[in-house]
Amino acid sequence: MKKYILLSGLLAIGSMAFAQAEFDALKYSLNDINGSARYVAMSGAFGALGGDMTTLTMNPAGIAVYRSSELSITPNIGVATSNSIFNGIGSNDSKTKLMINNFGYVGSFRTYQESEITNFNFGIAYNKIKDFSRSVYTIGNKSPKSLLDRICTDENNGGSNLYTPAYETWLVNKDINGAASSVLTDNEKVNNFMHMFETGGIGEWDFSLGANYGHFLYLGMTLGVQNVDYEMKTIYGEDFSQGGGLELRNVLATQGSGVNFKAGAIFRPFPQLRLGFAYHSPTFYTMTDVYGVSMKSMGLNDPDTNLPFAEDPYYEPNDGSVDYQMQTPGRLIYSAAYQFGEKGFLSIDWDVVDYRQAKLKDADGVPFDDTNAMIKSDFNAVSNIRLGGEYRVTENVSLRAGTAWYQSPVNSALETDNSYIVTAGTTPQYSIEKDTYYLSCGIGYRTGAFFMDAALQRQMRNEHFYNFYDETADANYSKYAELKTNRTNMVVSMGFKF
């Protein structure tokens, strides 16, 4: 066919560049409130308290609060329900997952009576700090913008990683002057849909040491070793109002490992009050992305014969991979807790995170200067607030509750100015993180050396989900879906103190 004769020397399967984008760095920098049932029940407001397995990854000084050794495990059943509204059309999807929030061991050792150090403790624990699992479904009808418009605009302005798949499936072409255009007619509308399936998470092994100075100063440090396991599958489709359509499928699997350091302190100026501080260094990752893409057109005519294709044109290159390095932002945590005798306490944590400090580099450590400049421009320094409390009903039973607010890490000017968004490789979709909220409650039971805690948590995450970047300023339709992901976690912890 003429098409392949004209450009056969210019196209090669697998020749697309797959570069990292700013939202990749953000994705792996955001943490959830996961951990022990006691920690989850109080929405993570535990920085000044300690004595809990999850504190090894939040404020390492918490390990010094232990006065006995502990062995515990925390399973979790999570249900993530995603609801989207795109130009007035609602859709939803859900996913259920069983996972282990954390498990670990803390050893506590008393020192000699004449020592200023009352206890010296060490611990090894695994904590799940991020759960990616969810299914997202969006529908949009009679949209004036098509993915093909985005592909042609990008190609005419320097190149599009999706031009080759669209070209090979007869959805786009170039004229004799080299300008890209699509099969769509002027003002033709499309009905679109997007299925996105995400799985995996981020886990961390924590190796901690802590010391108790006379029950008024607690110090600790943690070496954290993180592992990333993430997979995303997307199916994006369009039906053209004048006949035909397209389907784009993307698969992205990410594996990585990283290391960080944490240090913390808890100070008791008087018995009822505890003040906490923790520093989290950036996590330094080495990452590998494996990706694949396929595209097909449906219901089109062969321009050489003006007859329908015998088979729908289909494009599927070989899978590719890329290695790179990533640095997440550091974190400062300020905490305070007040104890009301033997009946209970209130606790508050304040995180400060500057997401502008995230960085991406290639496998050799050379910075991606353009992407890092976008990170500094498009992200914010934010505050995360966690508030929780516990009330002892009897000697053995305690009730707990908490709430948290995690501020949006994305600069609002990004959407206000409709700034151009660069996405990774052949994945055109992206989401703008908005504020996330948590509500939680729980109950705890202790008898002798055994304890059991249960918690119920509701995470409410808000996003603006874009199928692709749209540079137009048309106020008659929405460019994004209002996406709300509500995750309900049912958490149980069991353990022994000895």
C-alpha positions in Angstrom: 0.0 0.0 0.0 1.1 3.6 -0.6 1.2 4.3 3.1 3.9 1.8 3.8 5.9 2.7 0.7 6.0 6.4 1.7 7.2 6.0 5.2 8.6 2.5 5.5 12.1 3.8 6.0 11.0 6.1 8.9 9.1 3.7 11.1 10.5 1.0 13.3 8.6 -1.2 15.8 9.8 -0.5 19.3 11.5 2.8 18.4 9.3 4.9 20.7 11.1 6.7 23.5 9.8 6.0 27.0 10.9 8.8 29.3 9.8 9.3 32.9 7.4 12.1 33.7 6.8 14.3 36.8 3.7 12.3 37.9 5.8 9.1 38.1 7.9 10.8 40.9 4.7 11.9 42.6 3.1 8.5 42.5 5.9 6.9 44.5 6.2 9.8 46.9 2.7 9.6 48.4 2.1 7.4 51.4 -1.1 5.9 52.9 -2.0 5.6 56.5 -1.4 1.9 56.9 0.0 -0.1 59.8 -1.1 -1.7 63.0 -4.8 -1.6 63.9 -4.1 0.7 66.8 -2.2 3.1 64.6 -4.9 3.0 61.8 -7.7 3.5 64.3 -6.1 6.8 65.4 -5.5 7.8 61.8 -1.7 7.6 62.3 -1.5 10.3 65.0 1.2 8.4 66.8 4.4 10.4 66.4 4.6 11.4 70.1 3.4 8.1 71.6 5.4 5.2 70.4 5.2 1.7 71.7 3.6 0.5 68.5 5.1 -1.5 65.6 4.2 1.1 63.0 6.2 3.8 64.8 9.4 2.2 63.5 8.5 3.7 60.1 7.0 7.0 61.4 9.0 8.2 64.4 11.8 5.7 65.3 11.9 7.1 68.8 8.7 5.2 69.4 10.7 2.0 69.7 12.4 3.3 72.8 9.0 3.6 74.6 8.7 -0.2 74.7 9.4 -1.7 78.1 8.9 -5.3 77.0 9.6 -7.3 73.8 6.8 -7.7 71.3 5.9 -10.0 68.3 2.8 -9.0 66.2 1.1 -9.2 62.8 -1.6 -7.2 61.1 -3.7 -8.5 58.2 -6.0 -6.1 56.4 -9.0 -6.5 54.0 -9.3 -3.4 51.8 -12.2 -2.5 49.4 -11.5 0.3 47.0 -14.5 1.9 45.2 -13.9 4.4 42.4 -16.7 6.7 41.3 -16.2 9.1 38.4 -18.4 11.8 36.8 -17.3 12.9 33.3 -19.5 15.6 31.6 -22.5 14.5 33.7 -22.1 10.8 33.1 -21.4 8.7 36.2 -19.6 5.4 36.4 -18.0 3.3 39.2 -15.9 0.2 39.8 -14.5 -1.6 42.8 -11.7 -3.9 43.9 -11.1 -6.0 47.0 -7.7 -7.0 48.4 -6.3 -9.0 51.3 -2.8 -7.9 52.4 -0.5 -7.8 55.4 -0.2 -4.3 56.8 2.8 -5.1 59.0 4.5 -7.6 61.1 7.6 -7.5 63.2 9.6 -8.0 66.3 10.8 -5.6 69.0 13.4 -6.6 71.6 13.6 -4.6 74.8 16.5 -4.9 77.2 16.9 -3.2 80.5 20.3 -1.8 81.4 22.2 -1.7 84.7 20.6 0.4 87.4 23.4 2.9 87.5 23.1 3.6 83.8 21.3 6.7 82.6 19.8 4.6 79.8 16.8 2.8 81.2 16.1 0.6 78.1 17.9 -0.2 74.9 15.7 -1.6 72.2 15.9 -2.9 68.7 13.3 -3.9 66.1 12.8 -5.4 62.7 9.4 -4.8 61.0 7.7 -4.8 57.6 5.2 -2.1 56.9 3.0 -1.6 53.9 3.2 2.2 53.2 1.2 2.4 49.9 -1.5 0.3 48.3 -2.1 1.0 44.6 -4.9 -1.5 44.1 -8.0 -0.1 42.4 -10.1 -0.2 39.3 -11.2 3.0 37.5 -13.9 3.3 34.8 -14.8 6.6 33.1 -17.3 7.3 30.3 -17.6 10.5 28.2 -20.1 11.1 25.4 -20.1 13.6 22.5 -16.7 15.0 23.3 -15.4 17.5 20.7 -11.8 16.3 21.4 -10.3 13.0 20.4 -7.0 11.4 21.4 -6.2 11.6 17.7 -6.2 15.4 18.0 -3.6 15.2 20.8 -1.4 12.8 18.8 -1.4 15.0 15.7 -0.7 18.2 17.7 2.2 16.5 19.5 3.6 15.1 16.3 3.5 18.5 14.5 5.2 20.1 17.5 8.1 17.8 17.8 6.9 14.2 17.9 4.4 11.8 19.6 5.1 8.3 20.9 1.6 7.4 19.8 2.0 8.5 16.2 3.4 5.2 15.0 0.6 3.1 16.5 -2.0 5.5 15.1 -0.3 5.6 11.7 0.0 1.9 11.4 -3.7 1.5 12.2 -4.7 4.1 9.6 -6.0 6.6 12.1 -3.6 9.4 11.2 -1.4 10.3 8.3 0.8 13.0 6.9 0.4 15.2 3.9 3.1 16.0 1.4 4.3 18.9 3.7 4.7 16.5 6.6 1.8 17.8 8.6 -0.1 15.1 10.6 -3.9 14.9 10.5 -6.4 12.3 11.6 -9.3 10.5 9.9 -11.8 12.6 11.8 -13.7 15.3 10.1 -13.9 18.9 11.4 -16.2 19.1 14.5 -16.7 15.4 14.6 -17.5 14.2 18.1 -16.5 11.0 19.9 -17.8 8.9 22.7 -15.0 7.6 24.9 -14.3 5.3 27.8 -11.3 4.4 30.0 -10.7 1.3 32.0 -7.7 1.5 34.3 -6.6 -1.4 36.6 -3.8 -0.7 39.1 -2.2 -3.3 41.4 0.7 -3.5 43.8 2.1 -1.3 46.5 5.2 -0.1 48.3 6.5 -2.0 51.3 9.3 -1.1 53.7 11.6 -3.2 55.9 12.6 -1.2 59.0 15.7 -1.9 61.1 15.5 0.2 64.2 17.5 1.1 67.4 16.2 3.1 70.3 17.2 4.2 73.8 15.2 5.4 76.8 16.8 8.0 78.9 15.2 8.0 82.3 11.6 7.9 80.8 11.7 11.5 79.8 13.8 11.4 76.6 13.4 8.7 73.9 15.7 8.6 70.9 15.6 6.3 67.9 16.8 5.7 64.3 15.7 3.5 61.5 17.2 2.2 58.3 14.4 1.7 55.8 14.6 -0.6 52.8 11.7 -0.1 50.4 10.4 -2.2 47.5 8.1 -1.0 44.8 5.8 -3.4 42.9 3.3 -1.6 40.6 1.3 -2.6 37.6 -1.1 -0.6 35.5 -3.3 -1.8 32.6 -5.4 0.7 30.7 -7.9 0.3 27.9 -9.0 3.5 26.2 -11.6 3.5 23.4 -13.4 6.0 21.2 -16.4 5.6 19.0 -16.5 8.2 16.2 -19.8 9.9 15.5 -19.4 9.4 11.7 -18.5 5.7 12.1 -15.4 3.8 13.2 -13.4 3.9 16.4 -10.2 3.1 18.1 -8.8 1.2 21.0 -5.5 1.8 22.8 -4.1 -0.6 25.4 -1.2 0.2 27.7 0.6 -2.0 30.2 3.2 -0.6 32.6 5.0 -2.7 35.3 7.4 -1.1 37.7 9.8 -2.8 40.0 12.2 -0.9 42.2 14.1 -0.8 45.5 15.2 2.1 47.7 16.8 3.0 50.9 16.2 5.8 53.4 17.2 6.9 56.9 15.0 8.2 59.7 15.8 9.7 63.1 13.4 10.8 65.9 13.0 12.0 69.4 10.2 12.0 72.0 10.5 14.3 75.0 8.3 14.3 78.1 8.7 17.8 79.8 6.2 16.5 82.4 4.4 13.1 82.7 1.2 14.1 81.0 2.7 15.7 77.9 4.8 14.2 75.1 6.4 16.1 72.2 7.8 14.3 69.2 10.0 15.1 66.2 11.1 12.9 63.3 13.2 13.4 60.2 12.8 11.2 57.1 15.5 11.4 54.5 14.6 11.1 50.8 14.3 7.6 49.6 16.8 6.8 46.9 15.4 4.4 44.4 16.6 2.4 41.4 13.7 1.5 39.2 12.8 -0.5 36.1 9.7 0.1 34.0 8.6 -2.6 31.6 5.9 -1.4 29.2 3.8 -2.5 26.2 1.3 -0.9 23.9 -1.2 -2.0 21.3 -3.6 -0.1 19.2 -6.3 -0.9 16.7 -8.9 0.9 14.6 -12.4 -0.4 13.9 -14.9 0.2 11.1 -12.6 2.2 8.8 -12.3 1.9 5.0 -9.1 1.2 3.2 -8.3 4.5 1.4 -6.8 2.6 -1.5 -10.0 0.7 -2.2 -12.6 2.7 -0.3 -13.8 -0.7 1.0 -13.8 -1.8 4.7 -10.6 -3.5 5.8 -10.9 -7.3 5.8 -9.5 -7.2 9.3 -9.3 -4.3 11.7 -5.8 -2.8 11.5 -3.8 -3.7 14.6 -0.4 -2.6 16.0 1.6 -4.3 18.7 5.3 -3.7 19.0 7.7 -5.7 21.2 7.7 -4.8 24.9 10.3 -2.4 26.1 12.0 -1.5 29.3 13.9 1.4 30.9 16.0 1.8 34.0 16.2 5.0 36.0 16.8 6.5 39.4 14.4 8.4 41.5 14.6 10.5 44.7 11.5 11.2 46.8 11.2 14.3 49.0 12.2 14.2 52.6 9.7 14.6 55.5 9.6 16.4 58.8 7.0 15.3 61.4 6.1 17.3 64.5 3.9 15.6 67.1 2.3 16.2 70.5 0.2 14.1 72.8 -1.5 14.7 76.1 -2.4 11.9 78.5 -5.4 12.2 80.8 -4.3 10.1 83.7 -5.0 6.4 83.1 -8.2 7.0 81.1 -6.7 8.0 77.7 -5.0 10.6 75.6 -5.2 12.9 72.6 -2.5 13.1 69.9 -1.7 15.2 66.9 0.9 14.9 64.1 1.9 17.5 61.5 3.9 16.5 58.5 5.8 18.9 56.3 6.7 17.6 52.8 8.1 19.6 49.9 7.2 17.6 46.8 9.2 20.0 44.7 12.3 18.2 46.0 11.6 15.0 44.1 14.1 14.2 41.4 14.4 11.8 38.4 17.6 10.6 36.8 18.6 8.2 34.1 20.3 4.9 34.9 23.7 6.5 35.0 22.6 9.2 37.4 22.3 12.1 34.9 19.3 14.3 35.9 16.3 14.7 33.7 16.6 18.5 33.8 13.4 19.3 32.0 11.3 16.9 34.0 12.8 18.1 37.3 12.1 21.7 36.4 8.5 20.7 35.9 8.4 19.1 39.3 9.7 22.3 40.9 7.1 24.3 39.0 4.0 22.1 39.3 4.3 20.6 42.8 3.9 22.2 46.3 5.2 22.0 49.8 2.3 20.7 51.8 1.1 20.0 55.4 -0.6 16.7 56.4 -2.5 16.7 59.7 -3.4 13.7 61.7 -5.5 13.8 64.9 -6.4 10.8 67.1 -7.4 9.7 70.6 -7.9 6.7 72.8 -10.2 6.2 75.8 -9.8 3.3 78.2 -13.2 1.9 79.0 -12.0 -0.8 81.3 -8.6 -2.1 82.3 -8.7 -4.4 79.3 -10.7 -2.6 76.7 -9.9 0.7 74.9 -11.8 2.7 72.2 -10.0 4.7 69.6 -10.9 7.2 66.8 -9.0 9.5 64.4 -9.1 11.7 61.4 -6.6 13.1 58.9 -6.2 15.6 56.1 -3.6 15.2 53.4 -3.2 18.3 51.4 -3.0 18.3 47.6 0.7 18.2 46.4 -0.1 19.7 43.0 0.1 23.4 42.3 -3.4 24.7 41.5 -1.9 26.9 38.8 -1.2 23.8 36.8 -4.9 23.5 35.9 -5.8 27.2 36.1 -3.2 27.9 33.5 -4.0 24.7 31.6 -0.3 24.0 31.5 1.0 21.3 29.1 1.4 17.9 30.8 4.1 15.5 29.7 3.2 11.8 30.3 5.4 8.8 30.2 5.8 6.9 27.0 2.6 5.8 25.4 0.4 6.4 28.4 -1.6 9.6 27.7 -3.7 9.6 30.8 -2.8 11.4 34.1 -4.5 12.5 37.3 -4.2 15.7 39.4 -4.2 14.7 43.1 -6.5 16.8 45.3 -6.9 16.6 49.0 -7.3 13.2 50.7 -9.2 12.7 54.0 -9.3 9.8 56.5 -11.9 8.8 59.2 -11.2 5.9 61.5 -12.2 4.1 64.6 -11.3 1.0 66.5 -11.2 -1.1 69.7 -8.4 -2.8 71.6 -8.3 -5.7 74.0 -5.4 -6.7 76.3 -5.1 -9.5 78.8 -1.8 -10.6 80.2 0.8 -10.9 77.4 -1.8 -11.1 74.6 -3.4 -8.2 72.8 -5.8 -7.9 69.9 -6.8 -4.7 68.1 -9.3 -4.0 65.4 -9.8 -0.9 63.2 -12.1 0.4 60.5 -10.7 3.1 58.2 -12.2 5.2 55.4 -9.9 6.9 53.0 -11.4 9.5 50.7 -9.1 10.4 47.8 -10.1 13.0 45.2 -8.6 13.5 41.8 -9.1 15.1 38.4 -8.6 12.3 35.9 -7.6 13.3 32.3 -7.7 10.8 29.5 -5.1 13.0 27.7 -4.0 16.6 27.8 -6.4 19.0 26.1 -5.1 22.5 25.4 -8.4 24.0 24.3 -10.3 26.5 26.5 -13.8 25.3 25.6 -16.0 25.9 28.7 -18.9 23.8 27.3 -17.5 20.5 28.3 -15.2 19.2 31.1 -11.7 18.0 30.1 -11.5 15.7 33.1 -13.5 13.2 35.2 -14.2 14.0 38.8 -12.7 10.9 40.3 -13.3 9.8 44.0 -11.6 6.7 45.3 -13.1 5.6 48.6 -11.0 2.9 50.3 -12.4 1.0 53.3 -9.9 -1.0 55.3 -10.7 -3.5 58.0 -7.6 -4.1 60.1 -6.9 -6.6 62.9 -3.6 -6.8 64.9 -2.6 -9.7 67.1 0.5 -10.0 69.2 2.3 -11.0 72.4 4.4 -9.0 74.8 7.1 -10.8 76.7 
